[in-house]
Amino acid sequence: MHDIKYAFVSLISTLEFRDVIDVAVLAYIIYILLKLIRETRAGQLVKGILLLVAGYFASSFLQLKNAVAPIIFTPSGILTFLR
């Protein structure tokens, strides 16, 4: 517990105003992008891409060689896996 407190205090002591502005600007840009994606059909596309990326990393982590399969998103919303 003492190490965590020491690490936090040392992090805060090295924090500069420029760092705070940098984080705030980056957070605002991410907020605007998420708001833009959520209000358009691009949100569905981003969800699909994130699903594919998550599947890729999961198969890499589990060392699965043939786990990546093409996915077709049907209009009814059901995922169809091809072999």
Backbone as JSON, one array per atom type, in Angstrom:
{
  "sequence": "MHDIKYAFVSLISTLEFRDVIDVAVLAYIIYILLKLIRETRAGQLVKGILLLVAGYFASSFLQLKNAVAPIIFTPSGILTFLR",
  "N": [[0.83, -1.19, 0.0], [1.97, 1.19, 0.73], [3.77, 1.57, -1.36], [2.1, 2.11, -3.52], [0.96, 4.52, -2.72], [3.27, 6.11, -2.65], [4.01, 6.02, -5.36], [1.82, 7.34, -6.51], [2.03, 9.9, -5.35], [4.54, 10.69, -6.34], [3.94, 10.77, -9.05], [2.01, 12.82, -9.17], [3.56, 14.94, -8.3], [5.26, 15.37, -10.43], [3.6, 16.24, -12.38], [2.6, 18.56, -14.79], [1.16, 21.72, -15.83], [0.86, 21.79, -18.56], [0.58, 19.06, -19.17], [-1.94, 18.52, -18.11], [-3.57, 20.11, -19.76], [-3.06, 18.82, -22.19], [-4.21, 16.25, -21.76], [-6.86, 17.03, -21.37], [-7.56, 18.17, -23.88], [-7.24, 15.95, -25.56], [-9.17, 14.22, -24.44], [-11.48, 15.67, -25.04], [-11.46, 15.59, -27.86], [-11.76, 12.83, -28.29], [-14.29, 12.53, -27.14], [-15.88, 14.06, -28.92], [-15.53, 12.58, -31.28], [-16.67, 10.1, -30.53], [-19.29, 10.93, -30.07], [-20.01, 11.74, -32.65], [-19.82, 9.3, -34.03], [-21.74, 7.8, -32.7], [-24.11, 9.02, -33.42], [-24.5, 8.4, -36.06], [-24.64, 5.98, -38.79], [-22.21, 4.92, -38.74], [-21.55, 3.95, -36.32], [-22.4, 1.29, -36.12], [-20.62, 0.12, -37.89], [-18.18, 0.59, -36.59], [-18.57, -0.94, -34.27], [-18.63, -3.5, -35.42], [-16.02, -3.67, -36.47], [-14.55, -3.48, -34.09], [-15.39, -5.86, -32.9], [-14.25, -7.76, -34.64], [-11.51, -7.17, -34.26], [-11.26, -7.73, -31.53], [-11.81, -10.48, -31.58], [-9.63, -11.36, -33.09], [-7.44, -10.7, -31.36], [-8.12, -12.28, -29.17], [-7.95, -14.87, -30.27], [-5.24, -14.87, -30.9], [-4.11, -14.61, -28.35], [-4.95, -16.99, -27.15], [-3.63, -18.71, -28.72], [-4.75, -19.86, -31.06], [-4.92, -21.25, -34.21], [-6.62, -21.54, -36.44], [-8.85, -20.03, -35.92], [-9.9, -17.67, -36.85], [-12.57, -16.63, -38.61], [-14.51, -15.69, -41.44], [-17.04, -13.23, -40.99], [-20.42, -12.61, -41.47], [-22.67, -10.03, -41.37], [-25.93, -10.19, -41.12], [-29.03, -8.73, -42.33], [-30.97, -9.13, -40.37], [-29.59, -9.02, -38.08], [-28.32, -11.21, -37.08], [-25.42, -13.08, -36.51], [-23.49, -14.73, -38.9], [-21.39, -17.36, -39.28], [-18.85, -18.4, -41.41], [-17.34, -21.33, -42.75]],
  "CA": [[0.0, 0.0, 0.0], [2.88, 2.33, 0.8], [4.35, 1.77, -2.69], [1.09, 2.75, -4.37], [0.86, 5.91, -2.28], [4.5, 6.77, -3.09], [3.95, 6.16, -6.82], [0.84, 8.37, -6.79], [2.6, 11.2, -4.95], [5.6, 11.05, -7.29], [3.29, 11.11, -10.31], [1.39, 14.13, -9.01], [4.6, 15.96, -8.15], [5.87, 15.65, -11.73], [2.55, 16.68, -13.29], [2.68, 19.96, -15.16], [-0.07, 22.29, -16.39], [0.84, 21.37, -19.96], [0.06, 17.71, -19.2], [-3.38, 18.6, -17.85], [-4.16, 20.64, -20.99], [-2.94, 17.76, -23.19], [-5.23, 15.24, -21.47], [-8.18, 17.63, -21.58], [-7.79, 18.3, -25.32], [-7.41, 14.59, -26.08], [-10.47, 13.73, -23.98], [-12.51, 16.38, -25.81], [-11.45, 15.06, -29.22], [-12.36, 11.49, -28.22], [-15.72, 12.74, -26.88], [-16.51, 14.51, -30.16], [-15.55, 11.45, -32.21], [-17.67, 9.14, -30.07], [-20.6, 11.53, -30.3], [-20.23, 11.68, -34.09], [-20.04, 7.9, -34.41], [-22.99, 7.33, -32.1], [-25.25, 9.65, -34.09], [-24.56, 7.99, -37.46], [-24.57, 4.54, -39.0], [-20.83, 4.5, -38.56], [-21.47, 3.24, -35.04], [-22.5, -0.13, -36.4], [-19.36, -0.27, -38.52], [-17.14, 0.58, -35.56], [-18.83, -2.11, -33.43], [-18.19, -4.68, -36.16], [-14.56, -3.68, -36.52], [-14.07, -3.81, -32.75], [-15.64, -7.29, -32.69], [-13.22, -8.5, -35.38], [-10.23, -6.97, -33.6], [-11.29, -8.49, -30.27], [-11.67, -11.89, -31.94], [-8.25, -11.59, -33.5], [-6.57, -10.71, -30.19], [-8.45, -13.45, -28.35], [-7.38, -16.06, -30.89], [-3.79, -14.79, -30.75], [-3.79, -14.87, -26.94], [-5.19, -18.41, -26.89], [-2.81, -19.42, -29.69], [-5.6, -20.62, -31.96], [-4.42, -20.97, -35.55], [-7.68, -21.5, -37.44], [-10.04, -19.5, -35.26], [-10.42, -16.49, -37.51], [-13.53, -17.0, -39.66], [-15.25, -14.52, -41.95], [-18.32, -13.01, -40.34], [-21.37, -11.85, -42.28], [-23.71, -9.42, -40.57], [-27.16, -10.24, -41.9], [-29.94, -7.62, -41.99], [-31.73, -9.4, -39.16], [-28.72, -8.82, -36.93], [-27.75, -12.48, -36.65], [-24.08, -13.31, -37.04], [-23.34, -15.99, -39.6], [-19.98, -17.72, -39.38], [-18.54, -19.26, -42.54], [-16.19, -22.22, -42.56]],
  "C": [[0.87, 1.26, 0.0], [3.48, 2.63, -0.57], [3.37, 2.46, -3.62], [0.96, 4.22, -4.02], [2.08, 6.7, -2.75], [4.48, 7.01, -4.59], [2.97, 7.27, -7.2], [1.38, 9.76, -6.47], [3.7, 11.62, -5.92], [5.02, 11.41, -8.65], [2.68, 12.5, -10.25], [2.45, 15.22, -8.92], [5.27, 16.3, -9.47], [4.86, 16.15, -12.76], [2.65, 18.19, -13.53], [1.34, 20.42, -15.75], [-0.24, 21.88, -17.85], [0.27, 19.95, -20.1], [-1.45, 17.69, -19.01], [-4.11, 19.09, -19.1], [-4.15, 19.56, -22.08], [-4.02, 16.69, -22.99], [-6.63, 15.79, -21.72], [-8.51, 17.74, -23.06], [-8.03, 16.92, -25.94], [-8.76, 14.0, -25.67], [-11.6, 14.39, -24.75], [-12.6, 15.85, -27.24], [-12.09, 13.67, -29.25], [-13.86, 11.6, -27.98], [-16.45, 13.14, -28.16], [-16.6, 13.36, -31.16], [-16.59, 10.4, -31.81], [-19.09, 9.65, -30.29], [-20.97, 11.48, -31.78], [-20.55, 10.27, -34.54], [-21.39, 7.42, -33.9], [-24.22, 7.86, -32.84], [-25.38, 9.26, -35.56], [-24.55, 6.47, -37.57], [-23.16, 4.02, -38.86], [-20.64, 3.76, -37.24], [-21.55, 1.75, -35.22], [-21.21, -0.65, -37.01], [-18.25, -0.37, -37.48], [-17.33, -0.62, -34.63], [-18.37, -3.39, -34.13], [-16.68, -4.79, -36.23], [-13.98, -4.04, -35.16], [-14.28, -5.29, -32.43], [-14.59, -8.13, -33.41], [-11.85, -8.37, -34.71], [-10.16, -7.74, -32.29], [-11.15, -9.99, -30.54], [-10.26, -12.25, -32.35], [-7.31, -11.67, -32.29], [-6.85, -11.89, -29.27], [-7.86, -14.71, -28.95], [-5.85, -16.05, -30.82], [-3.37, -15.13, -29.32], [-3.92, -16.34, -26.6], [-4.42, -19.31, -27.84], [-3.63, -20.37, -30.56], [-5.22, -20.25, -33.39], [-5.54, -20.8, -36.57], [-8.97, -20.91, -36.88], [-10.65, -18.31, -35.97], [-11.29, -16.94, -38.68], [-14.21, -15.74, -40.16], [-16.62, -14.43, -41.28], [-19.19, -12.18, -41.27], [-22.45, -11.33, -41.35], [-24.98, -9.36, -41.42], [-28.08, -9.1, -41.49], [-30.73, -7.86, -40.71], [-30.88, -9.25, -37.9], [-28.08, -10.08, -36.42], [-26.38, -12.64, -37.3], [-24.04, -14.68, -37.71], [-21.85, -16.25, -39.77], [-19.8, -18.68, -40.54], [-17.35, -20.14, -42.2], [-15.45, -22.39, -43.84]]
}
